Amino acid sequence: MSLFVSSDSRMRPLPAKKSTVVSILDVGSSKICCLIARLKPRETGDVLPGRTHAVEVLGIGHQRSRGIKSGVVVDLDKAEQAIRLAVDAAERMAGVTVESLIVNVSCGRLASESFSASVSLSGHEVVEADIKRVLAAGREHSVTAERSVIHSLPIGYAIDGNNGIRDPRGMMGERLGVDMHVVTGESAPLRNLELCIARCHLSVEAMVATPYASGLSALVDDETELGVACVDLGGGTTTISVFMDGQFVHADAIAIGGQHVTTDIARGLSTRIEDAERLKTMHGSALPSVSDERDILSVLPIGDDERDVPNQMPRAALTRIIRARIEEILELVRDRLNASGFQTMVGRRIVLTGGASQLTGITEAARRILARNVRLGRPLGVTGLPEAAKGPAFSAAVGLLIYPQVAQIEQVSAMRGHRLAMTGTGGYFSRFGSWFRESF
């Protein structure tokens, strides 16, 4: 039995000897993506830290996101339709039917808290029951009425004040302590997301914070051991995760992303959103260059009149708009890292990932503003992804496929199961009842 397995956890442990099929749903502000993958156990000598299984993608479906704003469901019907289309495309490609999903979460004002708890051992050696007691004591600190626990992770154990113990079983002492990292989110947005998925006759197997998922897929082992911050620049949100000593120790989210850059361009150049996105992708840069004043761009005006003549303007005007918003986002990331108390533990390592991190010049801008070494992170260690899905925009989705391999260390309170029950749409009989009512 794994050291950290909890009877409360809703995520079933992966079988050690046989393959299993896992389905995930990445609900973002710009795209909704469903991946279906087969997880095959690795050979004993080939097991990597946190990578006990090889991941082979069987099916993928993605749709332009609708009804979602900054990770929050704002239109149930549109969001439901987009989820149905993405899941249906993945099912057709993989040739399997999806019943439950692992879903990412970037809404609900994600908050990170650290707790310490201890229990008496009375001199006997540590057994499983003692570990469960101390983890339960740590969870009690984090339960509040308006917030739900998304992750509850033991960072390290201590016996009689001696810290840094990863496996205390069999050791002797007077008191057993644990340091826990708890990620919480506001209950209402989480319930609405769960309700939206339940309306598609699907159940949520586990919810995973987007920054955690992105870090699992984009970071290498040495980075997580030495200390690193992973910044996922999404469409509607920018999320931050900090890893240290191989553990996920901090999470944060900012409700600004790449879509805000596109909106700024559309307003500043008076063009449509679609044309602004094209300009950002084809010609946009976060850094000025000497040729910007000479390069002239054709910008289509807003309107349906085909006789309208495109406006001509230098690329420098586009760069100025993009640069202002990118610098704002990076300055907010810097301030959040400084406020977290983990800025020294991060050291000089930052990894950028997410769709907006593909903007030209953003790595150099991040090095200047964050004053750290910055690299672009792409999803690692997954086979079967189409070429278009191998970029940073799919880091969170791939991280959700890796999550079942590390889920056994999760310590999620019964509140997660209770949250699903509160929607009234969580169980098998409830989903059967809703299908029966719709069909007859």
C-alpha positions as CSV (number, residue, x, y, z in Angstrom):
1,M,0.0,0.0,0.0
2,S,1.3,3.5,-0.9
3,L,2.3,5.7,2.0
4,F,-0.1,8.5,1.1
5,V,-3.3,6.7,0.0
6,S,-6.4,8.0,1.7
7,S,-9.7,6.3,1.9
8,D,-11.3,9.7,1.1
9,S,-9.6,10.1,-2.3
10,R,-12.0,9.7,-5.2
11,M,-9.1,9.0,-7.7
12,R,-8.7,5.3,-8.0
13,P,-5.0,4.1,-8.0
14,L,-3.7,2.8,-11.3
15,P,-3.4,-1.0,-11.7
16,A,0.3,-1.9,-11.4
17,K,0.3,-4.8,-13.9
18,K,-2.2,-4.0,-16.7
19,S,-2.9,-1.1,-19.0
20,T,-5.8,1.3,-18.3
21,V,-7.6,3.9,-20.4
22,V,-7.9,7.5,-19.0
23,S,-10.0,10.4,-20.3
24,I,-9.3,14.0,-19.5
25,L,-11.0,17.3,-20.3
26,D,-9.1,20.6,-20.4
27,V,-11.6,23.4,-20.1
28,G,-9.9,26.6,-21.0
29,S,-10.9,30.1,-22.0
30,S,-9.8,29.7,-25.6
31,K,-10.2,26.0,-26.3
32,I,-11.8,22.9,-24.8
33,C,-9.8,19.8,-25.3
34,C,-10.5,16.1,-24.6
35,L,-7.8,13.5,-24.7
36,I,-8.2,9.7,-24.3
37,A,-5.0,7.8,-23.6
38,R,-3.8,4.3,-22.7
39,L,-1.5,4.2,-19.7
40,K,0.8,1.2,-19.8
41,P,2.9,0.1,-16.8
42,R,6.6,0.7,-17.4
43,E,9.2,-2.0,-16.8
44,T,10.7,-2.1,-13.3
45,G,14.0,-0.6,-14.3
46,D,12.4,2.0,-16.6
47,V,10.2,3.8,-14.0
48,L,10.9,7.5,-13.6
49,P,10.0,9.6,-10.6
50,G,6.2,10.2,-10.9
51,R,6.1,8.4,-14.3
52,T,5.1,4.8,-13.5
53,H,3.2,4.4,-16.7
54,A,3.9,5.2,-20.4
55,V,1.2,7.4,-21.9
56,E,-0.1,6.7,-25.4
57,V,-2.8,9.0,-26.8
58,L,-5.6,7.2,-28.5
59,G,-8.0,10.0,-29.3
60,I,-8.1,13.8,-29.3
61,G,-10.9,16.3,-29.8
62,H,-10.8,20.1,-29.3
63,Q,-13.2,22.9,-29.9
64,R,-13.1,26.6,-29.7
65,S,-14.2,27.5,-26.1
66,R,-17.7,28.9,-25.7
67,G,-19.5,29.9,-22.6
68,I,-16.2,30.1,-20.6
69,K,-14.6,33.3,-19.4
70,S,-11.3,33.2,-17.4
71,G,-12.0,29.5,-16.6
72,V,-15.5,30.3,-15.2
73,V,-18.7,28.9,-16.8
74,V,-20.7,32.0,-17.9
75,D,-23.1,30.2,-20.3
76,L,-24.1,26.6,-19.4
77,D,-25.7,25.8,-22.7
78,K,-22.8,27.0,-24.9
79,A,-20.2,25.4,-22.6
80,E,-22.1,22.1,-22.6
81,Q,-22.3,22.1,-26.4
82,A,-18.5,22.7,-26.8
83,I,-17.7,20.0,-24.3
84,R,-20.0,17.5,-26.0
85,L,-18.4,18.2,-29.4
86,A,-14.8,17.9,-28.0
87,V,-15.6,14.6,-26.2
88,D,-17.5,13.2,-29.2
89,A,-14.5,13.8,-31.5
90,A,-12.1,12.1,-29.1
91,E,-14.5,9.2,-28.6
92,R,-14.8,8.7,-32.4
93,M,-11.0,8.8,-32.9
94,A,-10.2,6.4,-30.0
95,G,-13.2,4.1,-30.6
96,V,-14.2,4.1,-26.9
97,T,-17.0,5.6,-24.9
98,V,-16.2,8.1,-22.1
99,E,-18.0,7.9,-18.8
100,S,-15.8,9.8,-16.4
101,L,-13.2,12.5,-16.8
102,I,-10.3,14.1,-15.1
103,V,-10.9,17.9,-15.3
104,N,-8.6,20.9,-14.8
105,V,-9.6,23.9,-12.7
106,S,-8.3,27.5,-13.1
107,C,-11.4,29.3,-11.8
108,G,-12.5,29.9,-8.2
109,R,-9.7,32.2,-7.1
110,L,-7.2,29.4,-6.5
111,A,-5.5,29.9,-3.1
112,S,-2.5,28.0,-1.7
113,E,-2.1,27.4,2.1
114,S,0.4,25.5,4.1
115,F,-0.6,23.7,7.3
116,S,1.3,21.7,10.0
117,A,-0.2,19.1,12.3
118,S,1.1,16.6,14.7
119,V,-0.2,13.6,16.7
120,S,1.2,11.7,19.7
121,L,2.9,8.3,19.1
122,S,3.5,7.5,22.8
123,G,6.9,6.0,21.9
124,H,5.7,3.2,19.5
125,E,6.7,2.9,15.9
126,V,4.8,4.6,13.1
127,V,2.1,2.6,11.4
128,E,-0.5,3.3,8.7
129,A,-3.1,4.4,11.2
130,D,-0.8,7.1,12.6
131,I,-0.2,8.5,9.2
132,K,-3.9,8.6,8.5
133,R,-4.5,10.3,11.9
134,V,-1.9,13.1,11.3
135,L,-3.1,13.7,7.7
136,A,-6.7,14.0,8.9
137,A,-5.6,16.5,11.5
138,G,-3.9,18.6,8.8
139,R,-7.0,18.5,6.6
140,E,-9.2,19.9,9.4
141,H,-7.5,23.3,9.1
142,S,-8.5,23.9,5.5
143,V,-12.3,23.1,5.5
144,T,-14.5,26.2,5.2
145,A,-18.0,26.7,4.0
146,E,-17.5,28.8,0.9
147,R,-14.3,27.1,-0.3
148,S,-13.6,23.6,-1.5
149,V,-10.4,21.6,-1.3
150,I,-8.9,20.8,-4.7
151,H,-5.6,19.3,-3.6
152,S,-4.3,18.3,-0.2
153,L,-0.7,17.2,-0.5
154,P,1.7,16.0,2.3
155,I,5.1,17.8,1.7
156,G,7.1,16.1,4.4
157,Y,6.9,14.4,7.8
158,A,8.7,15.1,11.0
159,I,9.4,12.9,14.1
160,D,10.1,14.8,17.3
161,G,10.9,17.9,15.3
162,N,13.3,16.2,12.9
163,N,12.0,17.4,9.5
164,G,12.5,16.1,5.9
165,I,11.3,12.6,6.5
166,R,9.5,11.2,3.4
167,D,8.5,7.8,4.8
168,P,8.2,7.6,8.6
169,R,6.7,4.1,8.7
170,G,8.6,1.9,11.1
171,M,10.4,4.8,12.8
172,M,10.0,5.5,16.5
173,G,9.3,8.7,18.4
174,E,7.0,10.7,20.7
175,R,5.3,12.9,18.1
176,L,4.6,12.5,14.4
177,G,4.2,15.8,12.4
178,V,3.3,16.6,8.8
179,D,3.6,19.7,6.6
180,M,0.7,19.9,4.1
181,H,0.1,22.0,1.0
182,V,-3.6,22.6,0.5
183,V,-5.1,24.2,-2.7
184,T,-8.6,25.5,-2.4
185,G,-11.1,27.2,-4.7
186,E,-14.4,29.0,-4.4
187,S,-17.2,26.3,-4.3
188,A,-19.7,28.0,-6.6
189,P,-17.6,28.1,-9.8
190,L,-16.4,24.6,-9.2
191,R,-20.0,23.4,-8.7
192,N,-21.0,25.1,-12.0
193,L,-18.2,23.5,-13.9
194,E,-19.1,20.1,-12.5
195,L,-22.8,20.7,-13.3
196,C,-21.9,21.6,-16.9
197,I,-20.0,18.4,-17.3
198,A,-22.8,16.4,-15.6
199,R,-25.3,17.8,-18.2
200,C,-23.2,16.0,-20.8
201,H,-24.0,12.8,-18.9
202,L,-20.3,12.5,-17.8
203,S,-19.0,12.3,-14.3
204,V,-15.9,14.0,-12.9
205,E,-13.4,11.5,-11.6
206,A,-11.0,14.2,-10.2
207,M,-10.4,17.9,-10.4
208,V,-6.8,19.1,-10.9
209,A,-5.6,22.7,-10.5
210,T,-4.3,23.9,-13.9
211,P,-0.9,25.1,-12.5
212,Y,-0.3,21.6,-11.0
213,A,-1.1,19.9,-14.3
214,S,1.1,22.2,-16.4
215,G,4.0,21.7,-14.0
216,L,3.7,17.9,-14.2
217,S,4.0,17.9,-18.0
218,A,6.4,20.8,-18.7
219,L,9.1,20.4,-15.9
220,V,12.0,18.0,-15.7
221,D,13.0,16.2,-12.5
222,D,16.1,18.3,-11.8
223,E,14.0,21.5,-11.9
224,T,11.4,20.3,-9.5
225,E,14.2,19.1,-7.1
226,L,16.2,22.4,-7.2
227,G,13.2,24.7,-7.1
228,V,11.3,26.2,-10.1
229,A,8.3,28.3,-11.0
230,C,6.1,27.2,-13.9
231,V,4.0,30.0,-15.4
232,D,1.1,28.8,-17.6
233,L,0.1,31.7,-19.9
234,G,-3.4,30.7,-21.0
235,G,-6.1,32.4,-22.9
236,G,-8.1,33.9,-20.0
237,T,-5.9,33.1,-17.0
238,T,-2.2,33.0,-16.1
239,T,-1.4,30.4,-13.4
240,I,1.7,30.0,-11.4
241,S,3.0,26.8,-9.7
242,V,6.1,26.4,-7.5
243,F,7.9,23.1,-7.1
244,M,10.7,22.4,-4.6
245,D,12.3,19.2,-3.4
246,G,10.2,17.3,-6.0
247,Q,7.0,18.6,-4.3
248,F,4.2,21.0,-5.5
249,V,4.3,23.7,-2.8
250,H,2.5,26.8,-4.1
251,A,-0.2,27.7,-6.6
252,D,-1.7,31.0,-7.8
253,A,-3.8,32.4,-10.6
254,I,-4.3,35.7,-12.3
255,A,-7.4,36.4,-14.4
256,I,-5.4,37.9,-17.4
257,G,-4.2,36.0,-20.4
258,G,-3.6,35.9,-24.1
259,Q,-7.2,36.9,-25.0
260,H,-6.7,40.2,-23.3
261,V,-3.8,40.9,-25.6
262,T,-6.0,40.1,-28.6
263,T,-8.8,42.4,-27.2
264,D,-6.2,45.2,-26.8
265,I,-5.2,44.9,-30.4
266,A,-8.8,44.9,-31.6
267,R,-9.5,48.1,-29.7
268,G,-6.3,49.8,-30.4
269,L,-6.3,49.1,-34.2
270,S,-10.1,49.2,-34.6
271,T,-10.4,45.7,-36.1
272,R,-12.3,42.5,-35.5
273,I,-11.3,40.0,-32.8
274,E,-10.5,37.4,-35.5
275,D,-8.3,39.8,-37.4
276,A,-6.6,40.9,-34.2
277,E,-5.8,37.3,-33.3
278,R,-4.3,36.7,-36.8
279,L,-2.2,39.9,-36.5
280,K,-0.9,38.8,-33.1
281,T,-0.1,35.3,-34.3
282,M,1.5,36.3,-37.6
283,H,3.2,39.6,-36.8
284,G,3.0,40.1,-33.0
285,S,6.1,40.4,-30.8
286,A,6.7,41.4,-27.2
287,L,10.0,43.1,-28.1
288,P,10.5,46.0,-30.5
289,S,12.9,45.7,-33.4
290,V,14.7,48.1,-35.7
291,S,12.5,47.2,-38.7
292,D,9.1,47.8,-36.9
293,E,8.7,51.3,-38.3
294,R,9.5,50.2,-41.8
295,D,7.2,47.1,-41.9
296,I,3.7,48.1,-42.9
297,L,0.7,46.0,-42.0
298,S,-2.7,45.9,-43.6
299,V,-5.5,46.1,-40.9
300,L,-9.0,45.3,-42.0
301,P,-11.5,47.7,-40.4
302,I,-14.6,46.6,-38.5
303,G,-17.6,46.1,-40.7
304,D,-19.0,43.9,-43.5
305,D,-18.6,46.4,-46.4
306,E,-16.2,44.7,-48.9
307,R,-15.4,48.1,-50.4
308,D,-13.7,49.3,-47.2
309,V,-10.0,49.9,-47.8
310,P,-7.6,48.2,-45.2
311,N,-5.8,50.6,-43.0
312,Q,-2.0,50.7,-43.4
313,M,0.0,51.1,-40.2
314,P,3.6,50.3,-39.1
315,R,4.2,47.1,-37.1
316,A,5.6,49.3,-34.3
317,A,2.0,50.2,-33.4
318,L,1.1,46.5,-33.0
319,T,4.2,45.9,-30.9
320,R,3.5,48.8,-28.6
321,I,0.1,47.4,-27.7
322,I,1.3,43.8,-27.2
323,R,4.3,44.9,-25.1
324,A,2.3,46.9,-22.7
325,R,-0.1,44.0,-21.8
326,I,2.7,41.4,-21.7
327,E,4.8,43.5,-19.4
328,E,1.7,44.0,-17.1
329,I,1.2,40.2,-16.9
330,L,4.9,39.5,-16.2
331,E,5.0,42.2,-13.5
332,L,2.0,40.7,-11.9
333,V,3.7,37.3,-11.9
334,R,6.8,38.8,-10.4
335,D,4.8,40.5,-7.6
336,R,2.8,37.3,-6.9
337,L,6.0,35.3,-6.6
338,N,7.5,37.8,-4.3
339,A,4.4,37.9,-2.1
340,S,4.3,34.0,-1.9
341,G,7.4,33.8,0.1
342,F,8.9,31.2,-2.3
343,Q,10.9,33.7,-4.5
344,T,14.2,32.6,-3.0
345,M,13.4,28.9,-3.3
346,V,12.5,29.3,-7.0
347,G,16.1,30.5,-7.5
348,R,16.8,31.6,-11.0
349,R,14.5,29.1,-12.8
350,I,11.3,30.0,-14.6
351,V,9.5,27.9,-17.1
352,L,6.9,29.5,-19.4
353,T,4.2,27.3,-21.0
354,G,0.6,27.7,-22.2
355,G,-0.7,29.0,-25.6
356,A,0.2,32.6,-25.0
357,S,3.9,31.7,-24.3
358,Q,4.4,31.1,-28.0
359,L,4.3,34.8,-28.7
360,T,7.6,36.0,-30.3
361,G,9.9,37.7,-27.8
362,I,8.0,36.8,-24.6
363,T,10.9,34.7,-23.3
364,E,13.3,37.6,-23.6
365,A,10.8,40.0,-22.0
366,A,10.3,37.5,-19.1
367,R,14.1,37.4,-18.5
368,R,14.3,41.1,-18.3
369,I,11.2,41.6,-16.0
370,L,11.6,38.5,-13.8
371,A,15.4,38.7,-13.7
372,R,15.7,34.9,-13.9
373,N,16.6,32.3,-16.4
374,V,13.5,31.5,-18.5
375,R,12.8,28.7,-20.9
376,L,9.8,27.6,-22.9
377,G,8.2,24.4,-21.6
378,R,6.5,21.8,-23.8
379,P,4.6,18.7,-22.7
380,L,7.1,15.8,-22.2
381,G,6.9,12.0,-22.2
382,V,3.7,11.4,-24.2
383,T,3.4,9.4,-27.5
384,G,0.6,9.5,-30.1
385,L,-0.1,13.3,-30.0
386,P,-0.6,14.9,-33.4
387,E,2.0,17.5,-34.4
388,A,-0.4,20.4,-33.7
389,A,-0.9,19.3,-30.1
390,K,2.8,19.0,-29.1
391,G,3.2,22.7,-28.3
392,P,3.0,24.6,-25.0
393,A,-0.8,25.2,-25.5
394,F,-1.4,21.5,-24.6
395,S,0.8,21.3,-21.4
396,A,-2.2,21.4,-19.0
397,A,-4.0,18.7,-21.0
398,V,-1.0,16.4,-21.0
399,G,-0.4,17.1,-17.3
400,L,-3.9,15.7,-16.6
401,L,-2.8,12.4,-18.2
402,I,0.2,12.3,-16.0
403,Y,-1.8,13.2,-12.8
404,P,-3.2,9.6,-12.2
405,Q,0.4,8.4,-11.8
406,V,1.0,10.8,-8.8
407,A,-2.6,10.9,-7.5
408,Q,-1.9,8.3,-4.8
409,I,-0.2,11.0,-2.7
410,E,-3.4,13.1,-2.8
411,Q,-5.2,13.7,0.5
412,V,-8.6,15.1,-0.5
413,S,-11.2,15.5,2.2
414,A,-14.7,14.1,1.8
415,M,-15.7,17.6,0.9
416,R,-14.8,16.8,-2.8
417,G,-17.4,14.0,-2.9
418,H,-19.8,16.2,-1.0
419,R,-19.4,19.0,-3.5
420,L,-20.5,16.8,-6.4
421,A,-23.5,15.6,-4.4
422,M,-24.5,19.2,-3.8
423,T,-25.1,19.7,-7.6
424,G,-27.6,16.8,-7.5
425,T,-26.1,15.4,-10.7
426,G,-23.1,13.4,-9.6
427,G,-24.2,9.8,-9.3
428,Y,-25.0,7.0,-11.8
429,F,-28.7,6.9,-10.9
430,S,-29.0,10.7,-11.2
431,R,-27.4,10.6,-14.7
432,F,-29.7,7.7,-15.7
433,G,-32.7,9.7,-14.4
434,S,-31.8,12.8,-16.4
435,W,-31.4,10.6,-19.5
436,F,-34.8,9.0,-18.9
437,R,-36.5,12.4,-18.5
438,E,-35.0,13.8,-21.7
439,S,-35.7,10.6,-23.7
440,F,-39.3,10.0,-22.7
